[in-house]
Amino acid sequence: MQLIIYDKDKARLSQCVEAVKIGARRFGVSPEVTPVDDPLEMARQGLNCMLPAIDLGGMIWSLNNGQAFTSDQIEDLLARFI
């Protein structure tokens, strides 16, 4: 399983990556996590108004516009898609 995390804010992106690792570990999976902070890539994807965002299997998920994801939110996301 691969998760791509998009965000322009490097500190928040790092928090999201850590939350994904913790939430996935508690859920019992170990995804490949790819952080993306390239503004042009996010603009091409149309993500600038919904950051941070997670791509899971080609589906974009964004819950807290402007806030880092929590590990509990990651667990909820994984429960829906796995």
TAZI-V525823 format. One record per backbone hydrogen bond with DSSP energy under -1.0 kcal/mol. NH is the residue of the N-H (numbers start at 1). CO is the residue of the C=O. Records with the same first field share a line. If there is no record, write none. Layout:
NH = CO / CO
This chain:
3 = 32
4 = 55
5 = 34
6 = 53
7 = 36
13 = 9
14 = 10
15 = 11
16 = 12
17 = 13
18 = 14
19 = 15
20 = 16
21 = 17
22 = 18
23 = 19
24 = 20
25 = 21
26 = 22
27 = 23
28 = 24
29 = 24
32 = 1
34 = 3
36 = 5
42 = 38
43 = 39
44 = 40
45 = 41
47 = 42
50 = 47
53 = 6
54 = 61
55 = 4
56 = 59
59 = 56
61 = 54
66 = 51
67 = 64
74 = 70
75 = 71
76 = 72
77 = 73
78 = 74
79 = 75
80 = 76
81 = 77
82 = 78
